[in-house]
Amino acid sequence: MNINGGAASEADAPVVYKVRFALKAVAFCAAVVSLSWFFQGWREVNQAPGVASVALLVFGTSLTLLILGVMGYWTYFEEKSKGTLKKKIKLYEDIHSRLKNRKQGEKEHHG
């Protein structure tokens, strides 16, 4: 969700990125569940390795990393929009520029 920064004109207003708490809570709960799948897969691989246990381990690990990456992306751009960013992360900047270009391309195509 974008919120204007309160400048005199909207064209000059800095864009403040803020992710809703409900969305953050859902992502956190999903990360906890996927982490539990990782630990369950780890236990199963150590007890009796099989295709299903390895698949659960890989799926739990991948999903946990993906969700944590998304949460990190949100935090990164919230801090950047507030002006409190300490260190730039190239991966997040690249993802953001691609998403921004895609969004502009859709606006040009539809409008």
trRosetta pair geometry for C-beta under 8 A, 3 or more apart (Angstrom, degrees):
i j d omega theta_ij theta_ji phi_ij phi_ji
1 17 7.8 130 73 -158 47 53
1 18 5.6 -41 76 77 95 79
1 19 6.9 139 21 -111 84 29
1 20 6.1 73 -5 -43 130 88
2 15 5.3 -35 -154 -162 114 103
2 16 7.1 129 -161 66 60 50
2 17 6.4 -35 -103 -100 67 57
2 18 7.8 133 -112 27 20 76
3 15 8.0 123 61 -164 40 56
3 16 4.8 -38 70 71 88 104
3 18 5.6 7 3 16 119 122
4 7 7.5 -111 171 25 100 77
4 10 6.4 -66 -122 -127 141 80
4 13 4.4 -4 -161 157 98 150
4 15 7.4 -48 -107 -109 46 51
4 16 7.3 51 141 18 6 96
5 13 5.0 170 42 -174 85 82
5 14 4.0 27 -10 60 154 83
5 15 7.1 -95 -28 -59 102 10
5 16 5.2 124 -80 -30 82 107
6 13 6.9 129 30 -134 21 108
7 10 7.8 147 72 -95 94 20
7 12 4.7 -119 130 102 146 94
7 13 4.1 -166 35 -93 105 64
7 14 6.8 104 -27 2 124 69
8 12 6.5 13 55 61 80 132
9 12 4.9 75 65 17 90 101
9 13 6.9 -137 97 -30 44 87
10 13 5.2 -40 -144 8 39 123
14 81 7.0 152 150 -164 107 80
15 81 6.3 -81 104 -133 65 120
16 81 4.6 135 -134 148 48 126
16 82 6.8 61 -137 -72 99 64
17 74 7.8 -151 140 -156 118 61
17 77 4.6 -13 69 132 157 105
17 78 5.5 -114 92 -85 92 53
17 80 7.7 23 30 65 123 91
17 81 4.5 160 17 -18 82 151
18 78 6.3 80 -101 -118 49 103
18 81 8.0 -111 -45 78 66 146
19 23 5.5 -105 171 79 97 125
19 24 5.7 112 114 -55 114 97
19 74 4.5 -15 -21 -158 151 127
19 78 6.8 -83 4 -63 91 122
20 23 4.6 90 68 6 90 104
20 24 7.1 -158 98 -4 48 86
21 24 5.5 -57 -150 39 36 113
21 25 6.1 38 153 -23 69 105
22 25 5.7 -52 -147 35 30 113
22 26 6.5 32 154 -19 63 103
23 26 5.8 -50 -147 35 32 111
23 27 6.4 31 153 -17 64 107
24 27 5.7 -57 -148 39 31 111
24 28 6.2 33 153 -21 66 106
24 71 7.2 93 -139 -127 79 97
24 74 7.2 -166 -95 120 94 160
25 28 5.6 -52 -146 35 31 113
25 29 6.4 30 155 -17 64 105
26 29 5.9 -55 -148 38 30 110
26 30 6.3 30 153 -18 64 108
27 30 5.6 -54 -146 38 31 112
27 31 6.4 34 153 -22 64 104
27 67 5.7 169 -170 -167 85 101
27 70 6.4 -130 -144 96 136 118
27 71 5.5 160 136 -75 136 102
28 31 5.6 -53 -150 34 31 112
28 32 6.6 33 151 -20 64 103
28 71 7.3 89 -73 -101 69 144
29 32 5.6 -51 -150 33 34 113
29 33 6.4 32 153 -16 66 105
30 33 5.7 -53 -146 38 33 110
30 34 6.2 28 156 -15 66 108
30 63 7.7 -108 158 162 96 110
30 67 5.5 -165 104 -118 106 150
31 34 5.8 -55 -142 41 30 107
31 35 6.2 34 155 -22 64 107
31 64 5.9 87 -153 -137 73 69
31 67 4.3 -160 -82 110 88 137
31 68 6.0 100 -128 -61 131 76
31 71 7.1 -26 -52 -21 146 142
32 35 5.7 -54 -148 35 28 112
32 36 6.6 31 151 -21 62 102
33 36 5.7 -53 -154 32 33 111
33 37 6.8 36 147 -19 64 100
34 37 5.4 -46 -153 31 40 115
34 38 6.7 49 146 -23 64 97
34 59 8.0 -121 -149 134 93 73
34 60 5.4 161 178 -149 67 63
34 63 3.9 -134 -141 105 140 114
34 64 4.4 -173 114 -65 113 72
34 67 6.2 149 30 7 148 138
35 38 5.3 -44 -154 29 39 118
35 39 6.7 35 151 -14 66 101
35 60 6.9 108 -119 178 15 103
35 64 5.0 93 -74 -108 70 132
36 39 5.7 -51 -148 38 37 108
36 40 6.2 39 151 -19 67 105
36 60 7.5 -121 78 -141 37 128
37 40 5.6 -53 -143 39 32 112
37 41 6.2 34 155 -19 65 106
37 56 5.9 -131 179 -176 91 88
37 59 6.4 -63 141 98 136 95
37 60 3.3 -165 103 -96 92 113
37 63 7.2 29 61 51 138 132
38 41 5.8 -59 -150 38 27 110
38 42 6.3 29 151 -22 64 107
38 57 6.4 68 -145 -145 55 54
38 60 3.3 -167 -60 129 59 122
38 61 5.1 104 -114 -64 112 62
38 64 5.8 -26 -36 -17 136 143
39 42 5.4 -50 -146 34 34 115
39 43 6.5 36 155 -19 65 101
39 60 7.5 -127 8 155 46 156
40 43 5.8 -52 -149 35 32 110
40 44 6.4 27 154 -15 65 108
40 56 6.2 -71 99 151 97 135
40 60 7.2 157 47 -64 87 158
41 44 5.7 -57 -145 40 32 109
41 45 6.1 34 156 -22 67 106
41 53 5.7 142 -152 -176 67 62
41 54 7.3 96 -172 -121 110 12
41 55 7.7 -134 -127 79 126 40
41 56 3.6 -171 -90 106 105 91
41 57 3.0 -173 140 -66 129 62
41 58 7.4 -142 175 4 160 46
41 59 7.4 158 -64 47 152 82
41 60 5.2 -169 6 16 130 132
41 61 7.8 -95 68 -23 144 90
42 45 5.8 -52 -144 34 28 110
42 46 6.5 23 157 -14 62 109
42 57 5.8 111 -61 -115 54 109
43 46 6.0 -63 -152 40 29 108
43 47 6.2 20 156 -15 67 112
44 47 5.8 -59 -141 41 32 106
44 48 6.8 -49 -175 56 67 72
44 49 7.9 113 133 -101 70 36
44 50 7.4 -66 154 36 107 94
44 52 7.5 -71 148 102 149 86
44 53 3.4 -147 120 -127 115 118
44 56 6.5 48 45 60 142 136
44 57 7.5 -144 60 -47 100 101
45 49 5.2 35 -155 -103 62 79
45 53 4.8 171 -67 139 62 118
45 54 6.1 91 -100 -79 111 62
45 57 5.5 10 -35 -47 133 147
46 49 7.9 61 -52 -61 12 81
47 53 8.0 -151 54 -123 88 158
48 53 7.1 150 86 -22 67 155
49 53 6.1 -133 -140 72 40 132
49 54 6.7 45 -163 -51 86 101
50 53 4.9 89 52 12 77 102
50 54 7.0 -147 91 -3 37 90
51 54 6.0 -60 -147 40 28 107
51 55 6.1 30 155 -21 65 110
52 55 5.6 -55 -145 37 29 113
52 56 6.3 30 155 -19 64 105
53 56 5.7 -50 -147 35 32 112
53 57 6.4 34 152 -19 63 106
54 57 5.6 -54 -149 37 33 114
54 58 6.2 28 155 -15 67 107
55 58 5.9 -55 -143 40 29 107
55 59 6.0 27 158 -17 65 111
56 59 5.8 -55 -138 41 27 110
56 60 6.0 27 161 -18 63 110
57 60 6.1 -56 -143 38 23 108
57 61 6.3 21 158 -16 61 111
58 61 5.9 -58 -146 39 28 110
58 62 6.1 25 159 -17 65 111
59 62 5.9 -57 -142 39 27 108
59 63 6.1 21 163 -14 64 112
60 63 6.1 -58 -140 40 24 106
60 64 6.2 26 160 -19 62 111
61 64 6.0 -60 -148 36 25 110
61 65 6.4 20 158 -14 63 110
62 65 6.0 -61 -149 39 27 108
62 66 6.2 28 155 -21 65 109
63 66 5.6 -53 -144 36 31 114
63 67 6.3 27 159 -15 66 106
64 67 6.1 -59 -147 39 27 105
64 68 6.2 23 157 -14 64 111
65 68 5.8 -57 -142 41 29 110
65 69 6.2 35 155 -24 64 107
66 69 5.7 -56 -151 34 28 114
66 70 6.6 27 153 -18 63 104
67 70 5.7 -51 -149 34 34 111
67 71 6.4 33 152 -16 65 106
68 71 5.6 -53 -145 40 33 112
68 72 6.2 38 152 -22 65 106
69 72 5.6 -53 -147 36 30 114
69 73 6.4 37 151 -24 63 103
70 73 5.5 -49 -150 31 33 116
70 74 6.6 35 151 -19 63 101
71 74 5.7 -48 -151 33 34 113
71 75 6.4 32 152 -16 64 107
72 75 5.7 -56 -147 40 33 110
72 76 6.1 40 153 -27 66 106
72 92 7.4 -118 123 -81 94 129
73 76 5.6 -52 -146 31 28 116
73 77 6.6 11 162 -5 63 107
73 92 5.4 176 -119 -127 76 105
73 95 6.7 -62 -124 88 131 145
73 96 7.8 172 -162 -62 104 93
74 77 6.5 -70 -152 43 26 97
74 78 6.3 26 155 -20 65 110
75 78 5.7 -56 -145 36 31 112
75 79 6.3 27 158 -15 66 107
76 79 6.1 -64 -155 39 25 106
76 80 6.2 22 152 -19 64 111
76 85 7.2 52 -167 -119 64 114
76 89 6.0 -75 -130 33 144 126
76 92 4.8 -26 106 180 165 166
77 80 5.2 -46 -134 38 39 115
77 81 6.1 40 163 -20 67 103
77 92 7.3 -155 -47 168 89 123
77 96 6.7 147 -85 -99 127 136
78 81 6.1 -57 -147 37 26 106
78 82 6.5 18 155 -12 61 111
79 82 5.9 -63 -149 42 31 107
79 84 5.0 -92 -162 78 82 88
79 85 4.7 117 124 -80 100 70
79 86 7.8 -40 158 -1 140 72
80 83 7.7 42 179 -70 30 26
80 85 4.4 26 -90 -49 63 138
82 85 7.9 136 62 -31 78 74
85 88 7.0 58 148 -77 129 59
88 93 6.3 18 -178 -44 103 133
89 92 4.4 55 89 17 109 111
89 93 6.7 169 87 -14 55 88
90 93 5.5 -59 -145 39 33 113
90 94 6.1 35 157 -22 69 106
91 94 5.9 -55 -148 35 28 111
91 95 6.5 26 154 -17 63 106
92 95 5.7 -52 -145 37 33 111
92 96 6.1 35 155 -21 65 108
93 96 5.7 -56 -147 37 29 113
93 97 6.4 27 156 -18 64 106
94 97 5.9 -55 -146 36 29 107
94 98 6.4 28 155 -17 63 107
95 98 5.9 -58 -151 37 30 110
95 99 6.3 26 154 -16 66 108
96 99 5.9 -57 -147 39 29 109
96 100 6.1 31 154 -20 64 109
97 100 5.5 -53 -144 38 31 114
97 101 6.3 32 156 -19 65 105
98 101 5.8 -54 -145 37 30 109
98 102 6.3 31 155 -20 64 107
99 102 5.7 -53 -146 36 31 113
99 103 6.3 32 154 -20 65 106
100 103 5.8 -54 -148 35 29 111
100 104 6.4 27 154 -16 64 106
101 104 5.8 -55 -146 38 32 110
101 105 6.2 35 153 -21 64 107
102 105 5.6 -55 -149 36 30 114
102 106 6.5 31 153 -19 64 103
103 106 5.8 -53 -151 33 32 110
103 107 6.6 33 151 -19 64 104
104 107 5.6 -52 -149 34 35 112
104 108 6.4 33 153 -17 66 105
105 108 5.8 -53 -147 37 32 110
105 109 6.2 32 154 -20 65 109
106 109 5.6 -55 -144 37 32 113
106 110 6.1 10 163 -2 68 112
107 110 6.4 -66 -139 49 25 95
107 111 5.4 -22 177 23 66 120
108 111 6.8 -66 -112 56 17 81
